[in-house]
């Protein structure tokens, strides 16, 4: 087993890369909706979005798109922001510098240097696109330059846990205001799933089919089920099972439980209770992350989501 401090840094590099990407996708979709739909109350929508992203909204004044961009994108002191995630990924890469490739380090370092400290409304969409491209480049560099050993497993485990959480948050934004929320087509496009969905279902997105695809598709890499199964495989690679019956690790048990609930529950029941189910997915990813930390790196703690123990 590799050193726990290195393993933890790699785990959080994966999580922060995925977190920056997922946050950019969610903000892009939701802020574009505020521009296009004049019927949506900006203050209510902004507060709901901040809540979904784990940020407590200030109660004393009306909130605008600019406030959301500041809190969740460019403010480097806010733990839920893109800028914070980019900085945290770079800091963890610095701690694991002897393990990661020079190419990955250079991508994260350049992204940190290029992250804007202020952005006007006309530049917001372009900034989110830039963040997605940079995080895709970082993931691609890791994929192309990493041996498939424990280091890779911890990095990928972090990505899968975070991706399941972020897709759950994105689906929760749909549930916030069902009538005026982002359409299923918009949500599918935001995670790069629209073309894959059309090839699978061959029709205009319906709530049942789109939700089923993003929740349960076994082949699409951004579905929650794909991420949960991937996280299970990473844990198996890190510490192969030796017992003949059951699971010893808490993380494996929790992932298996949420996977079984998603796989064997009728999709219409999940859609009818989407906010509650997505909240359960987020709670599970938090608990799994804590279980991984306690099992593999008990003496090190890094900044995490507001809902996670730090």
Protein Blocks (a to p, Z undefined) as FASTA:
>chain_A
ZZfklmmmmmmmmmmmmmmmmmmmmmmmmmmmmmmmmkbcfklmmmmmmmmnopacdfkb
ccdfklmmmmmmmmmkbmkbmklmmmmmmmmmmmmmmmmcfklmmmmmmmmmmpcfbdcf
klmmmmmmmmmmmmmmmmmmmmmmcccdfklmmmmmmmmmmmmmmmmmmmmmmmmmmmlm
ccfklmmmmnopmmmmmmmnopacdfklmmmmmmmockbmkbmklmmmmmmmmmmmmmcc
fbfghjfblklmmmmmmmmmmmmpcfklmmmmmmmmmmmmmmmmmmmmmmmmmmmmmmbc
cdddfkbcZZ
